Amino acid sequence: TEIVINGGTRSAVGRARTRVELVIEQALGGNTLPYTHFLSLPLATPGVVKELNEWKQKVLHSDPSPSTSGLDESVFWPPTQLHLTVLMLKLYSAKSRQTAAKTLKEMQLGPLLGGRQGVRVKLSGLEIMNDDPSDVNVIYLKVAGEDEAGEEEQALKKLCAEVVKSFKSVGLVLSSDDRPIKLHATVINTRIRHGGGSNRKGFDARHILENGKENFDLGIQKVNAIHLSQRGVFDDSGYYRCVAQLPLSISGS
């Protein structure tokens, strides 16, 4: 959407433009306007999608109190959308979207890749966002490096931090989002219960954590690129529409 400002003089138009920009800036920094895009690390390979679908059915069928636990199929994150989030973005103008795409595609990550062709991470173990397993809103898969020394995990974190730094330098990172990155892959979120809504209702996750806190393992997954993903729009595979991407390989550096 474009805003056209008309005025009797150039200075009047300039003052009006400044006021409009201030209003937009305040709106973007608050909770009124939702995020439109985000930087993601796609994880939804066919094998991962298959395993998550099987795990979902196993969890639902093993629920000891299905009528009272608060757990239902609608709170499981779609396996075709499994990802790690690097940075949330509010790109409401064509200019901001162009800047985001350009910034991502022009990044030079060769020195940080250290000769890697993609970065391998291990998705293993389930964790919750709060302290009470009987009233949970989010369950996520923990992320670790492929190697015991953690070099792969650290390499990925450094890559993500460098990307966020670049987006911050062009003014696309909101102050509320300027915080350390915690890489995790959400598998259950009550925010999407029955299509989403303002009233979230938690669920009893004790039986899930008893069986999967340490044992649920999706193995080693290769992250090949960082995507600028559009929220709410999906490609034929079911993953978020990719507006731009940065390959995590020497050829893409």
N, C-alpha and C positions, 0 to 999 in steps of 0.2 A: 504494500500500500504506500502510495506517495502522498505527501502533504504539500499542497501548493499554497504559498503565502502571497497575497496581493496587498499592496499598500501605496499610499500617495507618494512616498519618498523612499529612497534607498535606505536611509537610516531607520525609518519606521519598519521596513521589511526586516532589516538586520536585528532590531530589538525583538520583533515578534519571533524571529527564528531562534534567537537565544532563549526566549521563554519556552518555546516548544521543545527545544533540545533539553532544557532543564527538567521539564515534565517527563519526557521520555526516559531520561537518565534515572529519575526518581522511581519511575514505574519499573524499569529493568532491575533496579537494585532491591525492590521489594518482592512480595509474594503474589502480587496481582497478576503479573504476566508469567506464564509458564515457560519452561525451557523449550526451545524449538529444535536444537541440535545437541550433539555431544560427540566427543572424541572417544572412539571405542576400539577395543582389541577383540576382533571376532573369534569365537571359540566353537561355533555351531557346525562342526563337521558332521557328516552322516553318522559316524560311529558314536559321537557324543550325543547326538539327538536320539539315537536308538536307546542308548543306555539310560538317559534321563527319562524317557517315556516308560521304560521298564521299571525304573526306580519309583516313579510316581505311582504306578499301579500297585507296586509292592507296598508302598507306604499307606496308600488308601485302604488296601485290603487288610493291613495289619493294625489299623487303628482300633484300640480296645474299646473306645467310647465314641463311635462315629456320630451319635446324635447329640453329644454334649461337648465334644472336644473343640468345636469351632473350625475344624479342618475340612475343606472340601476341594474339589478339583479346580475350582476357579482361581485359587490363590497360588497355584504352581506357575512359575514363570515359563513362558513358551520355550521349549528346548531349542527351537530354530532361532531364537533371539539371544542365546547365551553369549555373554561378553564380559569383558572387564572395562569399567569406565575410567577414563583418564581425566576428563574435564567436561562439565556441563556448560552449555552455552545458550545465550538468548540472542538469536540473530534475526532481528525483526526487519532489517532493511536489506535491500539488494547489495548495498555497499559492504555491510558487515559480513554477508555471506560470501561475497567475492574476496574480501580480505582474509576470511578464515580459510577458504580453499587455497588461495595463493600462498598464505603463510605455511600451511601444512605441506603443500607440494614442493615448495622451494627449500625446505629444511635440508641441511647437510648433516647426516648422522653417521657417516662413515667411520670417524674416529671412535665413536661410542660403540659401534657394532663390533669392532675388533675382529673383522673377518667373518662374522657370523652371517649365515643365510637364514634369517629368521631367528627368533628367540624361543627356546623350549622352556615350558613351565609345567609344574606338576600340580594338578587339581586334586586335592586329597583332604578329606576331613570336613565335617560340617560345623558351623559356628552360628551363634545367634547375636543379634545386635544389643540385647539387654541382658539382665542378670537373672530373670525369672523364666525358666523353661516351660512353666505352665501357662504363660501368657506372652506369646511371641508374635511379632509381626513380620520379621525377616529371618530367613535362614540362608546362609551363603556357603559356598565352597571356598576353602582356604587355598591360597596360591603360594607355591614355593618353587624354588629353582629345581631344575632337573638334577643338578649335581649337589652333593652333600655340602660342599663349600659355599653354596649359595651364589656362585658367580653369575649364573644365568638370571636369577631373580634380581640381583643387584644391577645387572646390565639393563634389564627391563625397566627397573625403577629410575635409573639414570636417564634412559631414553625418554620416559614419560615426563620426568622433571624438566628436561630440556625442551620438550614440545610445549609444556605449560608456560615455561619461561618465554618462549617465542610469542605465544598468544598473548601473554601479559604485556609484552613490549609493544604490541599494536593495539592495546586497549580493549581486548575482548574478554578479559577475565574480570568478573565482578569481585569486589572486595570480600563479599561473603563466601566466595568460592576459592579465595586465595589461602589455601591450607594444604598440609601434607597429603600426598596421595596414599590411599589405602586400597590396594588392589584386591578385589574379591569378585566372585561370580555368584550373583543372586539366583537362587533356585526356587524360593518361595517368598512371596511378598503380599501381604493382605491389602496393600494399596490397590491391587487389581481385582480384588474380590468382586465377582459378578459385574465386571466391566468398570470397576472403580467408583469411588465416591468419597465424600468428605468424612464419613463416619467409619473409622477403621475398627475392626473387631479382631482381637488377637486369638490365638489358638494354642492348645496344649501340645507342645512339641517333645514332651519327654520320651515318648516311645520312638520318635525319629532319632533323637540324639543317643538313646541307649544303643541303637543298632548301627548308627552311622557317624557319630561324632568323630571317631578315629578310623572307622573301617570303610566308609564310602569313598571310593577312589576312582576317578576318571582317567588316571594315568598321566602320561606325558603328552602335552599338547603343544603344537608349534604355532607361534604367533607370527604370521607372515607380513602383516601390515597394520598401520594405524588408520582407521577410517574416520572421516568427518561424516557422521551418521545423522539422518533426519528422523526425528521422533514421530511416531504415528504413521510412517509411510514405509512400506516394505517391498522387497524385490520378490522375484518368483520363488526363491528358496525359503522365504519367510523371514529373512534377516532385514534389518533396517536399511533403507535406501542409502547407498553410498554417494555422497556429493563429491568427495575427493578422497584420495588416499595417499599414504606415504609407505612404500614398500620397505620392510625391514631387511634389506639386503644390500650388498655392496653396489649392485647394479642400480639400485634406487637411491643411492646416497649422492 
